[in-house]
Amino acid sequence: MEPQKKNLKKSVINLYGLPSFGFQLFVNMEIFFFAAFLTDYAKIPVAMAGTVLMVTSIFDIIWVPTAGVILEKSSMKWGRYRSWLLIGPPLAAFFFTLQFTKISDPVMNAILISIGFIVSHLIWNIFYAGHIAMNNSMTTVREDRISMASNRGMFNALGSIGFSMVGAKSIQMLGGGNQALGCTLTVIASGIVMVLCYWALFAITKDYAYHPKANAAAESKDKMSIGEMLKQIIVNPPLIGLMLAELGRYLGRFVIFGLAFYYFKYVVNNLAVIAVFFTGLNVVCFFGAMATAPIAKKFGERNTYILSLSLFIAGLLAVWLLPMNHTSFMIVMFLAYLGYGMPDALGVAMYSATVDYGEWKTGKNARGFIMSLISFPIKTAIFVRSIVITSVLVSAGYVADMAATPELISGIKNGIALVPALFIGAGLLIVLVLYRITPEKHREMQAEIAARK
């Protein structure tokens, strides 16, 4: 019996997202503290730190398809995708620690930090994609895939909440006043937790390891050149639509996060509550992910995704159009952010469906490569966000610590609400046009693929 045909145990479904909890604890260190570590803790000059950030960001984007190719061409004895859960996390943790280590003069330190970033990100892109690909490789049952995707969304949110509660405190406590050392030790601690989370899933998925060499036909069918893998994108409109929609959704989120400081300081004049705002958004993501599975199983992934983005856009437009204080702003944004959290919990299942579409269309399964692309919109949005945020501030005439002029307030409101709504709205239109995989269509594709086999 092929692994992907076995019924999944409840433990596998319920703990599928556990690695995402460890990963969020791990990676949030970079999201919140990498720039500060470069300039303030490692004492690297600002211009040099900017170069490090630019170079590493470029590699971060390049590594996404590269990791997919490596994953798809690998074949180890513990399963093509499952094996990376065992060997990838400890290697990534080692090099990520190097990224947060101050051990030399600024130039040498910048080089070592860059090496740590570049190597760790390549490795973690591979095992991250391997984890995501297991959603597709372990089962063909749509409802199980949705449950696992929703479960991953909840663990993602819990990891982010956990880091917001302990991250900064850990740096202070472990460093004992030495911030650079505190960062290093915090990365080591979160790396250990991350490794254990991946190994836990590795341990309980032994019966579901996907082995393409199980028979000669499967091995021959799975062999694909890099050109054939890239072709899987071109012939797959649902995949293109989903990637572009996710780019708009993530770009909207990152712009909101980047401009929140300015909104609370200049528009509602209450910077003290910004921590409550960020924590609240992560809590909303958790409950959004919890609600996703039953809704998506009943109404379909596509419809749930469309309704979610519509809710997000409606909330942003309300913020843009209506006068608000900090309380009303947070209430509206928390409700609207359900429209971000629910697609966040649907993404894995929807990408999984595009894998089936690609196999239905071409006769070849590029599971590892396609599932690795789930990171591409995130990396691209991170790269683009700084341009968007800078443009918003420049157009508003922003100068540090200036008085809150009507032009500044209007510009920041446009930036935190209208601009994200436009990005997300474009994504919504693209999904409507290109992502046409309904539950009925999905079942037909799976039946046709099974009949060919």
Backbone hydrogen bonds, N-H to C=O, Kabsch-Sander energy under -0.5 kcal/mol:
donor,donor_aa,acceptor,acceptor_aa,energy
5,K,2,E,-2.0
6,K,3,P,-1.4
13,I,9,K,-1.9
14,N,10,K,-3.0
15,L,11,S,-1.7
16,Y,12,V,-0.7
16,Y,13,I,-0.5
18,L,15,L,-1.4
20,S,17,G,-1.3
21,F,17,G,-1.0
21,F,18,L,-1.0
22,G,18,L,-1.5
23,F,19,P,-2.6
24,Q,20,S,-2.2
25,L,21,F,-1.9
26,F,22,G,-1.8
27,V,23,F,-3.4
28,N,24,Q,-1.9
29,M,26,F,-0.9
30,E,27,V,-1.1
31,I,27,V,-1.7
32,F,28,N,-2.4
33,F,29,M,-1.8
34,F,30,E,-1.6
37,F,33,F,-2.6
38,L,34,F,-2.2
39,T,35,A,-2.1
40,D,36,A,-2.5
41,Y,36,A,-1.3
42,A,37,F,-3.6
44,I,38,L,-2.8
49,A,45,P,-2.9
50,G,46,V,-2.6
51,T,47,A,-1.7
52,V,48,M,-2.3
53,L,49,A,-2.5
54,M,50,G,-2.2
55,V,51,T,-2.8
56,T,52,V,-2.5
57,S,53,L,-1.7
58,I,54,M,-1.8
59,F,55,V,-2.0
60,D,56,T,-2.2
61,I,57,S,-1.5
62,I,58,I,-2.2
63,W,59,F,-2.7
64,V,61,I,-1.1
66,T,62,I,-1.4
67,A,63,W,-3.0
68,G,64,V,-1.6
69,V,65,P,-2.2
70,I,66,T,-2.4
71,L,67,A,-2.7
72,E,68,G,-2.4
73,K,69,V,-1.9
74,S,70,I,-0.9
74,S,71,L,-0.7
79,G,76,M,-1.8
80,R,210,Y,-2.8
83,S,79,G,-1.9
84,W,81,Y,-0.8
85,L,82,R,-1.3
86,L,82,R,-0.6
86,L,83,S,-1.1
87,I,83,S,-1.9
88,G,84,W,-1.8
91,L,87,I,-0.8
92,A,88,G,-2.5
93,A,89,P,-2.7
94,F,90,P,-1.8
95,F,91,L,-2.0
96,F,92,A,-2.6
97,T,93,A,-1.8
98,L,94,F,-1.3
99,Q,95,F,-1.3
100,F,96,F,-0.7
100,F,97,T,-1.0
101,T,98,L,-1.3
103,I,101,T,-0.7
109,N,105,D,-3.0
110,A,106,P,-2.5
111,I,107,V,-1.9
112,L,108,M,-2.6
113,I,109,N,-2.9
114,S,110,A,-2.2
115,I,111,I,-2.4
116,G,112,L,-2.7
117,F,113,I,-2.5
118,I,114,S,-2.9
119,V,115,I,-2.6
120,S,116,G,-2.1
121,H,117,F,-2.5
122,L,118,I,-1.5
123,I,119,V,-2.1
124,W,120,S,-2.7
125,N,121,H,-1.9
126,I,122,L,-1.3
127,F,123,I,-2.1
128,Y,124,W,-2.3
129,A,125,N,-1.7
130,G,126,I,-2.2
131,H,127,F,-2.2
132,I,128,Y,-2.1
133,A,129,A,-2.9
134,M,130,G,-1.2
135,N,132,I,-1.6
136,N,133,A,-1.2
137,S,133,A,-2.2
138,M,134,M,-2.0
140,T,4,Q,-0.6
142,R,140,T,-0.6
145,R,141,V,-2.0
146,I,142,R,-2.3
147,S,143,E,-2.3
148,M,144,D,-2.4
149,A,145,R,-2.4
150,S,146,I,-2.7
151,N,147,S,-2.5
152,R,148,M,-2.3
153,G,149,A,-1.9
154,M,150,S,-2.0
155,F,151,N,-2.2
156,N,152,R,-2.6
157,A,153,G,-2.1
158,L,154,M,-2.4
159,G,155,F,-2.3
160,S,156,N,-2.0
161,I,157,A,-2.6
162,G,158,L,-2.8
163,F,159,G,-2.2
164,S,160,S,-2.2
165,M,161,I,-1.4
166,V,162,G,-1.8
167,G,163,F,-3.2
170,S,166,V,-2.7
171,I,167,G,-1.8
172,Q,168,A,-1.8
173,M,169,K,-2.9
174,L,170,S,-2.9
175,G,171,I,-1.6
176,G,172,Q,-1.3
177,G,172,Q,-0.7
178,N,175,G,-1.8
179,Q,177,G,-1.0
182,G,178,N,-2.5
183,C,179,Q,-2.3
184,T,180,A,-2.1
185,L,181,L,-2.7
186,T,182,G,-2.1
187,V,183,C,-2.3
188,I,184,T,-2.0
189,A,185,L,-2.4
190,S,186,T,-2.7
191,G,187,V,-2.4
192,I,188,I,-2.0
193,V,189,A,-1.8
194,M,190,S,-2.4
195,V,191,G,-2.5
196,L,192,I,-2.2
197,C,193,V,-2.0
198,Y,194,M,-2.1
199,W,195,V,-2.6
200,A,196,L,-1.9
201,L,197,C,-1.5
202,F,198,Y,-2.3
203,A,199,W,-2.3
204,I,200,A,-1.5
205,T,201,L,-0.9
205,T,202,F,-0.7
206,K,203,A,-0.6
208,Y,205,T,-1.8
209,A,206,K,-1.0
211,H,209,A,-0.7
214,A,211,H,-1.6
215,N,212,P,-0.6
219,E,215,N,-2.1
220,S,216,A,-2.6
221,K,217,A,-2.5
222,D,218,A,-2.0
223,K,219,E,-0.9
223,K,220,S,-0.6
229,M,225,S,-2.0
230,L,226,I,-2.4
231,K,227,G,-2.0
232,Q,228,E,-1.1
232,Q,229,M,-0.6
233,I,230,L,-1.3
234,I,230,L,-1.2
235,V,231,K,-2.3
236,N,233,I,-1.5
239,L,236,N,-0.6
240,I,236,N,-2.1
241,G,237,P,-2.9
242,L,238,P,-2.4
243,M,239,L,-2.5
244,L,240,I,-2.3
245,A,241,G,-2.3
246,E,242,L,-2.5
247,L,243,M,-2.0
248,G,244,L,-2.0
249,R,245,A,-2.3
250,Y,246,E,-2.9
251,L,247,L,-2.4
252,G,248,G,-2.1
253,R,249,R,-2.0
254,F,250,Y,-2.8
255,V,251,L,-2.1
256,I,252,G,-2.0
257,F,253,R,-2.6
258,G,254,F,-2.4
259,L,255,V,-1.9
260,A,256,I,-1.0
261,F,257,F,-0.5
263,Y,259,L,-2.2
264,F,260,A,-2.8
265,K,261,F,-1.9
266,Y,262,Y,-2.7
267,V,262,Y,-0.7
267,V,263,Y,-1.6
268,V,263,Y,-2.0
270,N,264,F,-3.3
273,V,270,N,-1.0
274,I,271,L,-1.5
277,F,273,V,-1.9
278,F,274,I,-2.2
279,T,275,A,-2.3
280,G,276,V,-2.6
281,L,277,F,-2.0
282,N,278,F,-1.6
283,V,279,T,-2.1
284,V,280,G,-2.5
285,C,281,L,-2.0
286,F,282,N,-1.6
287,F,283,V,-2.0
288,G,284,V,-2.7
289,A,285,C,-2.5
290,M,286,F,-2.0
291,A,287,F,-1.8
292,T,288,G,-1.0
293,A,289,A,-0.8
295,I,291,A,-1.4
296,A,292,T,-3.2
297,K,293,A,-2.5
298,K,294,P,-1.3
299,F,295,I,-3.0
300,G,296,A,-2.2
304,T,300,G,-2.0
305,Y,301,E,-2.5
306,I,302,R,-2.4
307,L,303,N,-2.6
308,S,304,T,-2.2
309,L,305,Y,-2.3
310,S,306,I,-2.0
311,L,307,L,-2.1
312,F,308,S,-2.3
313,I,309,L,-2.6
314,A,310,S,-2.4
315,G,311,L,-2.2
316,L,312,F,-2.1
317,L,313,I,-2.5
318,A,314,A,-1.8
319,V,315,G,-1.9
320,W,316,L,-2.1
321,L,317,L,-2.3
322,L,318,A,-2.5
329,F,325,N,-2.3
330,M,326,H,-1.9
331,I,327,T,-2.3
332,V,328,S,-2.4
333,M,329,F,-2.4
334,F,330,M,-2.6
335,L,331,I,-2.0
336,A,332,V,-2.6
337,Y,333,M,-2.4
338,L,334,F,-0.5
338,L,335,L,-1.1
339,G,336,A,-2.1
340,Y,337,Y,-1.1
341,G,337,Y,-2.7
342,M,338,L,-2.3
344,D,340,Y,-1.5
345,A,341,G,-1.1
345,A,342,M,-0.7
346,L,342,M,-0.8
346,L,343,P,-0.6
347,G,343,P,-1.7
350,M,346,L,-2.3
351,Y,347,G,-2.9
352,S,348,V,-2.2
353,A,349,A,-1.6
354,T,350,M,-1.4
355,V,351,Y,-1.4
356,D,352,S,-1.5
357,Y,353,A,-2.1
358,G,354,T,-2.5
359,E,355,V,-2.2
360,W,356,D,-2.7
361,K,357,Y,-2.4
362,T,358,G,-2.6
363,G,359,E,-2.4
366,A,364,K,-0.7
370,I,366,A,-2.9
371,M,367,R,-2.8
372,S,368,G,-1.4
373,L,369,F,-0.8
373,L,370,I,-1.0
374,I,371,M,-1.3
375,S,372,S,-1.6
376,F,373,L,-1.0
379,K,375,S,-2.5
380,T,376,F,-2.4
381,A,377,P,-2.4
382,I,378,I,-2.3
383,F,379,K,-1.8
384,V,380,T,-2.1
385,R,381,A,-2.3
386,S,382,I,-0.7
387,I,384,V,-0.9
388,V,384,V,-1.8
389,I,385,R,-3.1
390,T,386,S,-2.3
391,S,387,I,-2.2
392,V,388,V,-2.3
393,L,389,I,-2.3
394,V,390,T,-2.5
395,S,391,S,-2.5
396,A,392,V,-1.3
397,G,394,V,-1.5
398,Y,393,L,-2.6
402,M,399,V,-1.9
405,T,403,A,-1.4
409,I,405,T,-2.6
410,S,406,P,-2.4
411,G,407,E,-2.3
412,I,408,L,-2.6
413,K,409,I,-2.4
414,N,410,S,-2.4
415,G,411,G,-2.2
416,I,412,I,-2.7
417,A,413,K,-1.5
418,L,413,K,-0.9
419,V,414,N,-2.9
421,A,417,A,-2.0
422,L,418,L,-2.2
423,F,419,V,-2.1
424,I,420,P,-2.9
425,G,421,A,-2.5
426,A,422,L,-2.2
427,G,423,F,-1.8
428,L,424,I,-2.3
429,L,425,G,-2.2
430,I,426,A,-2.0
431,V,427,G,-2.3
432,L,428,L,-2.2
433,V,429,L,-1.7
434,L,430,I,-3.0
435,Y,431,V,-1.6
436,R,434,L,-1.2
438,T,436,R,-1.0
442,H,438,T,-2.8
443,R,439,P,-2.2
444,E,440,E,-2.0
445,M,441,K,-2.3
446,Q,442,H,-2.5
447,A,443,R,-2.3
448,E,444,E,-2.2
449,I,445,M,-2.6
450,A,446,Q,-2.5
451,A,447,A,-2.1
452,R,448,E,-1.9
453,K,449,I,-1.6
